[in-house]
Amino acid sequence: MTTDFLSEQQASEILHVAKKTLRDWRYRRYGPRYFKIGSRVLYQSQPIQEWIGSQERDPQSPSQS
């Protein structure tokens, strides 16, 4: 089984946010799932894409916050 991991830098580039933002999100338990292996934080592409999809909002729907 091969699992391709993304570095924090790569994840920040995909999400178009600073690495500091990813760190803040992890502290607040927000954002895509990640792995903590030793002192390294790693992401996978699929959970990032799923999280991005979960952020979709419909401007016509009054019940979304």
PDB file with one MODEL, atoms N, CA, C and O in Angstrom:
MODEL        1
ATOM      1  N   MET A   1       0.847  -1.188   0.000  1.00  0.00           N
ATOM      2  CA  MET A   1       0.000   0.000   0.000  1.00  0.00           C
ATOM      3  C   MET A   1       0.889   1.246   0.000  1.00  0.00           C
ATOM      4  O   MET A   1       1.723   1.420   0.889  1.00  0.00           O
ATOM      5  N   THR A   2       0.709   2.088  -0.977  1.00  0.00           N
ATOM      6  CA  THR A   2       1.475   3.328  -1.075  1.00  0.00           C
ATOM      7  C   THR A   2       0.568   4.501  -0.746  1.00  0.00           C
ATOM      8  O   THR A   2      -0.499   4.671  -1.335  1.00  0.00           O
ATOM      9  N   THR A   3       1.009   5.289   0.190  1.00  0.00           N
ATOM     10  CA  THR A   3       0.259   6.478   0.570  1.00  0.00           C
ATOM     11  C   THR A   3       1.139   7.685   0.313  1.00  0.00           C
ATOM     12  O   THR A   3       2.230   7.799   0.872  1.00  0.00           O
ATOM     13  N   ASP A   4       0.672   8.571  -0.520  1.00  0.00           N
ATOM     14  CA  ASP A   4       1.435   9.779  -0.812  1.00  0.00           C
ATOM     15  C   ASP A   4       1.034  10.874   0.162  1.00  0.00           C
ATOM     16  O   ASP A   4      -0.131  11.263   0.242  1.00  0.00           O
ATOM     17  N   PHE A   5       2.000  11.353   0.882  1.00  0.00           N
ATOM     18  CA  PHE A   5       1.769  12.421   1.839  1.00  0.00           C
ATOM     19  C   PHE A   5       2.218  13.753   1.261  1.00  0.00           C
ATOM     20  O   PHE A   5       3.131  13.817   0.437  1.00  0.00           O
ATOM     21  N   LEU A   6       1.571  14.792   1.701  1.00  0.00           N
ATOM     22  CA  LEU A   6       1.923  16.155   1.311  1.00  0.00           C
ATOM     23  C   LEU A   6       2.504  16.861   2.527  1.00  0.00           C
ATOM     24  O   LEU A   6       2.036  16.675   3.651  1.00  0.00           O
ATOM     25  N   SER A   7       3.509  17.659   2.293  1.00  0.00           N
ATOM     26  CA  SER A   7       4.078  18.460   3.373  1.00  0.00           C
ATOM     27  C   SER A   7       3.116  19.597   3.720  1.00  0.00           C
ATOM     28  O   SER A   7       2.160  19.875   2.995  1.00  0.00           O
ATOM     29  N   GLU A   8       3.394  20.226   4.822  1.00  0.00           N
ATOM     30  CA  GLU A   8       2.606  21.394   5.219  1.00  0.00           C
ATOM     31  C   GLU A   8       2.691  22.485   4.143  1.00  0.00           C
ATOM     32  O   GLU A   8       1.701  23.156   3.854  1.00  0.00           O
ATOM     33  N   GLN A   9       3.870  22.654   3.561  1.00  0.00           N
ATOM     34  CA  GLN A   9       4.057  23.643   2.500  1.00  0.00           C
ATOM     35  C   GLN A   9       3.194  23.306   1.290  1.00  0.00           C
ATOM     36  O   GLN A   9       2.532  24.182   0.734  1.00  0.00           O
ATOM     37  N   GLN A  10       3.201  22.035   0.879  1.00  0.00           N
ATOM     38  CA  GLN A  10       2.403  21.625  -0.273  1.00  0.00           C
ATOM     39  C   GLN A  10       0.910  21.814   0.001  1.00  0.00           C
ATOM     40  O   GLN A  10       0.174  22.283  -0.868  1.00  0.00           O
ATOM     41  N   ALA A  11       0.464  21.452   1.202  1.00  0.00           N
ATOM     42  CA  ALA A  11      -0.948  21.626   1.558  1.00  0.00           C
ATOM     43  C   ALA A  11      -1.328  23.104   1.546  1.00  0.00           C
ATOM     44  O   ALA A  11      -2.405  23.471   1.076  1.00  0.00           O
ATOM     45  N   SER A  12      -0.442  23.946   2.063  1.00  0.00           N
ATOM     46  CA  SER A  12      -0.751  25.387   2.082  1.00  0.00           C
ATOM     47  C   SER A  12      -0.862  25.941   0.667  1.00  0.00           C
ATOM     48  O   SER A  12      -1.668  26.836   0.411  1.00  0.00           O
ATOM     49  N   GLU A  13      -0.057  25.414  -0.254  1.00  0.00           N
ATOM     50  CA  GLU A  13      -0.131  25.874  -1.646  1.00  0.00           C
ATOM     51  C   GLU A  13      -1.439  25.414  -2.297  1.00  0.00           C
ATOM     52  O   GLU A  13      -2.054  26.175  -3.044  1.00  0.00           O
ATOM     53  N   ILE A  14      -1.862  24.199  -2.025  1.00  0.00           N
ATOM     54  CA  ILE A  14      -3.130  23.705  -2.578  1.00  0.00           C
ATOM     55  C   ILE A  14      -4.303  24.533  -2.061  1.00  0.00           C
ATOM     56  O   ILE A  14      -5.219  24.864  -2.814  1.00  0.00           O
ATOM     57  N   LEU A  15      -4.265  24.862  -0.771  1.00  0.00           N
ATOM     58  CA  LEU A  15      -5.368  25.593  -0.139  1.00  0.00           C
ATOM     59  C   LEU A  15      -5.248  27.110  -0.303  1.00  0.00           C
ATOM     60  O   LEU A  15      -6.171  27.846   0.043  1.00  0.00           O
ATOM     61  N   HIS A  16      -4.128  27.571  -0.823  1.00  0.00           N
ATOM     62  CA  HIS A  16      -3.884  29.008  -1.003  1.00  0.00           C
ATOM     63  C   HIS A  16      -3.950  29.760   0.319  1.00  0.00           C
ATOM     64  O   HIS A  16      -4.538  30.837   0.413  1.00  0.00           O
ATOM     65  N   VAL A  17      -3.333  29.167   1.335  1.00  0.00           N
ATOM     66  CA  VAL A  17      -3.230  29.821   2.646  1.00  0.00           C
ATOM     67  C   VAL A  17      -1.787  29.694   3.130  1.00  0.00           C
ATOM     68  O   VAL A  17      -1.032  28.850   2.647  1.00  0.00           O
ATOM     69  N   ALA A  18      -1.420  30.524   4.069  1.00  0.00           N
ATOM     70  CA  ALA A  18      -0.075  30.458   4.644  1.00  0.00           C
ATOM     71  C   ALA A  18       0.057  29.242   5.557  1.00  0.00           C
ATOM     72  O   ALA A  18      -0.935  28.741   6.087  1.00  0.00           O
ATOM     73  N   LYS A  19       1.294  28.773   5.735  1.00  0.00           N
ATOM     74  CA  LYS A  19       1.525  27.666   6.664  1.00  0.00           C
ATOM     75  C   LYS A  19       1.057  28.045   8.069  1.00  0.00           C
ATOM     76  O   LYS A  19       0.557  27.197   8.808  1.00  0.00           O
ATOM     77  N   LYS A  20       1.218  29.307   8.432  1.00  0.00           N
ATOM     78  CA  LYS A  20       0.754  29.781   9.741  1.00  0.00           C
ATOM     79  C   LYS A  20      -0.757  29.591   9.881  1.00  0.00           C
ATOM     80  O   LYS A  20      -1.248  29.268  10.963  1.00  0.00           O
ATOM     81  N   THR A  21      -1.481  29.791   8.796  1.00  0.00           N
ATOM     82  CA  THR A  21      -2.932  29.590   8.824  1.00  0.00           C
ATOM     83  C   THR A  21      -3.252  28.123   9.091  1.00  0.00           C
ATOM     84  O   THR A  21      -4.144  27.822   9.884  1.00  0.00           O
ATOM     85  N   LEU A  22      -2.538  27.208   8.441  1.00  0.00           N
ATOM     86  CA  LEU A  22      -2.749  25.781   8.702  1.00  0.00           C
ATOM     87  C   LEU A  22      -2.480  25.458  10.166  1.00  0.00           C
ATOM     88  O   LEU A  22      -3.222  24.690  10.777  1.00  0.00           O
ATOM     89  N   ARG A  23      -1.440  26.030  10.724  1.00  0.00           N
ATOM     90  CA  ARG A  23      -1.117  25.794  12.139  1.00  0.00           C
ATOM     91  C   ARG A  23      -2.233  26.313  13.037  1.00  0.00           C
ATOM     92  O   ARG A  23      -2.613  25.661  14.010  1.00  0.00           O
ATOM     93  N   ASP A  24      -2.744  27.474  12.708  1.00  0.00           N
ATOM     94  CA  ASP A  24      -3.851  28.040  13.482  1.00  0.00           C
ATOM     95  C   ASP A  24      -5.087  27.162  13.366  1.00  0.00           C
ATOM     96  O   ASP A  24      -5.764  26.914  14.364  1.00  0.00           O
ATOM     97  N   TRP A  25      -5.388  26.693  12.170  1.00  0.00           N
ATOM     98  CA  TRP A  25      -6.537  25.807  11.971  1.00  0.00           C
ATOM     99  C   TRP A  25      -6.400  24.539  12.799  1.00  0.00           C
ATOM    100  O   TRP A  25      -7.367  24.095  13.417  1.00  0.00           O
ATOM    101  N   ARG A  26      -5.199  23.947  12.817  1.00  0.00           N
ATOM    102  CA  ARG A  26      -5.005  22.729  13.606  1.00  0.00           C
ATOM    103  C   ARG A  26      -5.231  23.014  15.076  1.00  0.00           C
ATOM    104  O   ARG A  26      -5.864  22.217  15.768  1.00  0.00           O
ATOM    105  N   TYR A  27      -4.729  24.130  15.565  1.00  0.00           N
ATOM    106  CA  TYR A  27      -4.916  24.518  16.964  1.00  0.00           C
ATOM    107  C   TYR A  27      -6.403  24.658  17.292  1.00  0.00           C
ATOM    108  O   TYR A  27      -6.845  24.268  18.372  1.00  0.00           O
ATOM    109  N   ARG A  28      -7.169  25.218  16.354  1.00  0.00           N
ATOM    110  CA  ARG A  28      -8.609  25.430  16.560  1.00  0.00           C
ATOM    111  C   ARG A  28      -9.443  24.220  16.137  1.00  0.00           C
ATOM    112  O   ARG A  28     -10.672  24.272  16.181  1.00  0.00           O
ATOM    113  N   ARG A  29      -8.775  23.114  15.720  1.00  0.00           N
ATOM    114  CA  ARG A  29      -9.451  21.895  15.279  1.00  0.00           C
ATOM    115  C   ARG A  29     -10.365  22.171  14.081  1.00  0.00           C
ATOM    116  O   ARG A  29     -11.519  21.745  14.031  1.00  0.00           O
ATOM    117  N   TYR A  30      -9.808  22.887  13.142  1.00  0.00           N
ATOM    118  CA  TYR A  30     -10.508  23.284  11.924  1.00  0.00           C
ATOM    119  C   TYR A  30      -9.642  22.836  10.754  1.00  0.00           C
ATOM    120  O   TYR A  30      -8.454  22.568  10.931  1.00  0.00           O
ATOM    121  N   GLY A  31     -10.215  22.753   9.584  1.00  0.00           N
ATOM    122  CA  GLY A  31      -9.436  22.449   8.393  1.00  0.00           C
ATOM    123  C   GLY A  31      -9.420  20.972   8.073  1.00  0.00           C
ATOM    124  O   GLY A  31     -10.093  20.173   8.725  1.00  0.00           O
ATOM    125  N   PRO A  32      -8.642  20.614   7.058  1.00  0.00           N
ATOM    126  CA  PRO A  32      -8.594  19.218   6.618  1.00  0.00           C
ATOM    127  C   PRO A  32      -7.871  18.329   7.624  1.00  0.00           C
ATOM    128  O   PRO A  32      -7.058  18.799   8.419  1.00  0.00           O
ATOM    129  N   ARG A  33      -8.184  17.036   7.572  1.00  0.00           N
ATOM    130  CA  ARG A  33      -7.516  16.065   8.429  1.00  0.00           C
ATOM    131  C   ARG A  33      -6.031  16.040   8.104  1.00  0.00           C
ATOM    132  O   ARG A  33      -5.620  16.342   6.984  1.00  0.00           O
ATOM    133  N   TYR A  34      -5.241  15.679   9.095  1.00  0.00           N
ATOM    134  CA  TYR A  34      -3.797  15.619   8.917  1.00  0.00           C
ATOM    135  C   TYR A  34      -3.226  14.490   9.760  1.00  0.00           C
ATOM    136  O   TYR A  34      -3.918  13.913  10.600  1.00  0.00           O
ATOM    137  N   PHE A  35      -1.975  14.188   9.530  1.00  0.00           N
ATOM    138  CA  PHE A  35      -1.253  13.185  10.292  1.00  0.00           C
ATOM    139  C   PHE A  35      -0.122  13.860  11.036  1.00  0.00           C
ATOM    140  O   PHE A  35       0.508  14.783  10.518  1.00  0.00           O
ATOM    141  N   LYS A  36       0.137  13.408  12.239  1.00  0.00           N
ATOM    142  CA  LYS A  36       1.272  13.890  13.018  1.00  0.00           C
ATOM    143  C   LYS A  36       2.192  12.687  13.194  1.00  0.00           C
ATOM    144  O   LYS A  36       1.868  11.756  13.931  1.00  0.00           O
ATOM    145  N   ILE A  37       3.328  12.707  12.523  1.00  0.00           N
ATOM    146  CA  ILE A  37       4.289  11.614  12.582  1.00  0.00           C
ATOM    147  C   ILE A  37       5.581  12.195  13.145  1.00  0.00           C
ATOM    148  O   ILE A  37       6.305  12.916  12.458  1.00  0.00           O
ATOM    149  N   GLY A  38       5.854  11.874  14.390  1.00  0.00           N
ATOM    150  CA  GLY A  38       6.969  12.518  15.078  1.00  0.00           C
ATOM    151  C   GLY A  38       6.648  13.998  15.212  1.00  0.00           C
ATOM    152  O   GLY A  38       5.593  14.371  15.725  1.00  0.00           O
ATOM    153  N   SER A  39       7.552  14.828  14.752  1.00  0.00           N
ATOM    154  CA  SER A  39       7.300  16.272  14.794  1.00  0.00           C
ATOM    155  C   SER A  39       6.748  16.801  13.476  1.00  0.00           C
ATOM    156  O   SER A  39       6.456  17.990  13.350  1.00  0.00           O
ATOM    157  N   ARG A  40       6.606  15.909  12.494  1.00  0.00           N
ATOM    158  CA  ARG A  40       6.139  16.334  11.163  1.00  0.00           C
ATOM    159  C   ARG A  40       4.630  16.288  11.067  1.00  0.00           C
ATOM    160  O   ARG A  40       3.988  15.386  11.606  1.00  0.00           O
ATOM    161  N   VAL A  41       4.074  17.256  10.385  1.00  0.00           N
ATOM    162  CA  VAL A  41       2.650  17.292  10.070  1.00  0.00           C
ATOM    163  C   VAL A  41       2.527  17.009   8.582  1.00  0.00           C
ATOM    164  O   VAL A  41       3.153  17.676   7.758  1.00  0.00           O
ATOM    165  N   LEU A  42       1.713  16.010   8.246  1.00  0.00           N
ATOM    166  CA  LEU A  42       1.548  15.613   6.856  1.00  0.00           C
ATOM    167  C   LEU A  42       0.068  15.558   6.502  1.00  0.00           C
ATOM    168  O   LEU A  42      -0.778  15.274   7.349  1.00  0.00           O
ATOM    169  N   TYR A  43      -0.224  15.829   5.257  1.00  0.00           N
ATOM    170  CA  TYR A  43      -1.587  15.811   4.743  1.00  0.00           C
ATOM    171  C   TYR A  43      -1.668  14.823   3.591  1.00  0.00           C
ATOM    172  O   TYR A  43      -0.649  14.418   3.033  1.00  0.00           O
ATOM    173  N   GLN A  44      -2.880  14.444   3.244  1.00  0.00           N
ATOM    174  CA  GLN A  44      -3.116  13.654   2.045  1.00  0.00           C
ATOM    175  C   GLN A  44      -4.036  14.456   1.138  1.00  0.00           C
ATOM    176  O   GLN A  44      -4.852  15.247   1.609  1.00  0.00           O
ATOM    177  N   SER A  45      -3.899  14.247  -0.149  1.00  0.00           N
ATOM    178  CA  SER A  45      -4.655  15.010  -1.127  1.00  0.00           C
ATOM    179  C   SER A  45      -6.163  14.787  -1.015  1.00  0.00           C
ATOM    180  O   SER A  45      -6.932  15.748  -1.052  1.00  0.00           O
ATOM    181  N   GLN A  46      -6.591  13.540  -0.881  1.00  0.00           N
ATOM    182  CA  GLN A  46      -8.024  13.232  -0.854  1.00  0.00           C
ATOM    183  C   GLN A  46      -8.763  13.945   0.289  1.00  0.00           C
ATOM    184  O   GLN A  46      -9.784  14.582   0.030  1.00  0.00           O
ATOM    185  N   PRO A  47      -8.288  13.865   1.539  1.00  0.00           N
ATOM    186  CA  PRO A  47      -8.977  14.608   2.604  1.00  0.00           C
ATOM    187  C   PRO A  47      -8.986  16.121   2.386  1.00  0.00           C
ATOM    188  O   PRO A  47      -9.939  16.800   2.770  1.00  0.00           O
ATOM    189  N   ILE A  48      -7.930  16.646   1.772  1.00  0.00           N
ATOM    190  CA  ILE A  48      -7.920  18.085   1.472  1.00  0.00           C
ATOM    191  C   ILE A  48      -9.036  18.401   0.480  1.00  0.00           C
ATOM    192  O   ILE A  48      -9.779  19.365   0.664  1.00  0.00           O
ATOM    193  N   GLN A  49      -9.153  17.590  -0.573  1.00  0.00           N
ATOM    194  CA  GLN A  49     -10.193  17.829  -1.572  1.00  0.00           C
ATOM    195  C   GLN A  49     -11.592  17.676  -0.963  1.00  0.00           C
ATOM    196  O   GLN A  49     -12.497  18.444  -1.289  1.00  0.00           O
ATOM    197  N   GLU A  50     -11.769  16.695  -0.088  1.00  0.00           N
ATOM    198  CA  GLU A  50     -13.060  16.506   0.587  1.00  0.00           C
ATOM    199  C   GLU A  50     -13.386  17.706   1.462  1.00  0.00           C
ATOM    200  O   GLU A  50     -14.527  18.167   1.490  1.00  0.00           O
ATOM    201  N   TRP A  51     -12.384  18.211   2.176  1.00  0.00           N
ATOM    202  CA  TRP A  51     -12.621  19.361   3.053  1.00  0.00           C
ATOM    203  C   TRP A  51     -12.975  20.592   2.224  1.00  0.00           C
ATOM    204  O   TRP A  51     -13.876  21.349   2.585  1.00  0.00           O
ATOM    205  N   ILE A  52     -12.272  20.788   1.123  1.00  0.00           N
ATOM    206  CA  ILE A  52     -12.596  21.909   0.242  1.00  0.00           C
ATOM    207  C   ILE A  52     -14.056  21.795  -0.208  1.00  0.00           C
ATOM    208  O   ILE A  52     -14.790  22.784  -0.184  1.00  0.00           O
ATOM    209  N   GLY A  53     -14.478  20.602  -0.616  1.00  0.00           N
ATOM    210  CA  GLY A  53     -15.861  20.396  -1.041  1.00  0.00           C
ATOM    211  C   GLY A  53     -16.864  20.682   0.064  1.00  0.00           C
ATOM    212  O   GLY A  53     -17.969  21.151  -0.209  1.00  0.00           O
ATOM    213  N   SER A  54     -16.494  20.407   1.306  1.00  0.00           N
ATOM    214  CA  SER A  54     -17.412  20.649   2.426  1.00  0.00           C
ATOM    215  C   SER A  54     -17.566  22.140   2.732  1.00  0.00           C
ATOM    216  O   SER A  54     -18.466  22.528   3.476  1.00  0.00           O
ATOM    217  N   GLN A  55     -16.700  22.970   2.167  1.00  0.00           N
ATOM    218  CA  GLN A  55     -16.754  24.414   2.414  1.00  0.00           C
ATOM    219  C   GLN A  55     -17.668  25.147   1.434  1.00  0.00           C
ATOM    220  O   GLN A  55     -17.853  26.359   1.539  1.00  0.00           O
ATOM    221  N   GLU A  56     -18.234  24.414   0.489  1.00  0.00           N
ATOM    222  CA  GLU A  56     -19.090  25.046  -0.516  1.00  0.00           C
ATOM    223  C   GLU A  56     -20.330  25.640   0.145  1.00  0.00           C
ATOM    224  O   GLU A  56     -20.948  25.008   1.002  1.00  0.00           O
ATOM    225  N   ARG A  57     -20.676  26.817  -0.245  1.00  0.00           N
ATOM    226  CA  ARG A  57     -21.863  27.514   0.272  1.00  0.00           C
ATOM    227  C   ARG A  57     -22.714  27.984  -0.888  1.00  0.00           C
ATOM    228  O   ARG A  57     -22.201  28.397  -1.928  1.00  0.00           O
ATOM    229  N   ASP A  58     -24.006  27.918  -0.700  1.00  0.00           N
ATOM    230  CA  ASP A  58     -24.951  28.378  -1.700  1.00  0.00           C
ATOM    231  C   ASP A  58     -25.441  29.754  -1.265  1.00  0.00           C
ATOM    232  O   ASP A  58     -26.108  29.869  -0.237  1.00  0.00           O
ATOM    233  N   PRO A  59     -25.126  30.795  -2.022  1.00  0.00           N
ATOM    234  CA  PRO A  59     -25.538  32.154  -1.609  1.00  0.00           C
ATOM    235  C   PRO A  59     -27.053  32.331  -1.628  1.00  0.00           C
ATOM    236  O   PRO A  59     -27.570  33.295  -1.064  1.00  0.00           O
ATOM    237  N   GLN A  60     -27.763  31.415  -2.267  1.00  0.00           N
ATOM    238  CA  GLN A  60     -29.223  31.513  -2.309  1.00  0.00           C
ATOM    239  C   GLN A  60     -29.888  30.889  -1.089  1.00  0.00           C
ATOM    240  O   GLN A  60     -31.085  31.074  -0.868  1.00  0.00           O
ATOM    241  N   SER A  61     -29.115  30.152  -0.295  1.00  0.00           N
ATOM    242  CA  SER A  61     -29.668  29.459   0.853  1.00  0.00           C
ATOM    243  C   SER A  61     -29.484  30.302   2.115  1.00  0.00           C
ATOM    244  O   SER A  61     -28.347  30.545   2.520  1.00  0.00           O
ATOM    245  N   PRO A  62     -30.566  30.754   2.744  1.00  0.00           N
ATOM    246  CA  PRO A  62     -30.460  31.630   3.910  1.00  0.00           C
ATOM    247  C   PRO A  62     -30.030  30.889   5.187  1.00  0.00           C
ATOM    248  O   PRO A  62     -29.636  31.534   6.159  1.00  0.00           O
ATOM    249  N   SER A  63     -30.098  29.550   5.206  1.00  0.00           N
ATOM    250  CA  SER A  63     -29.845  28.823   6.447  1.00  0.00           C
ATOM    251  C   SER A  63     -28.370  28.496   6.675  1.00  0.00           C
ATOM    252  O   SER A  63     -28.042  27.945   7.726  1.00  0.00           O
ATOM    253  N   GLN A  64     -27.482  28.800   5.759  1.00  0.00           N
ATOM    254  CA  GLN A  64     -26.063  28.480   5.937  1.00  0.00           C
ATOM    255  C   GLN A  64     -25.350  29.634   6.620  1.00  0.00           C
ATOM    256  O   GLN A  64     -25.652  30.805   6.391  1.00  0.00           O
ATOM    257  N   SER A  65     -24.385  29.266   7.473  1.00  0.00           N
ATOM    258  CA  SER A  65     -23.612  30.319   8.163  1.00  0.00           C
ATOM    259  C   SER A  65     -22.226  30.406   7.624  1.00  0.00           C
ATOM    260  O   SER A  65     -21.436  31.232   8.082  1.00  0.00           O
TER     261      SER A  65
ENDMDL
END
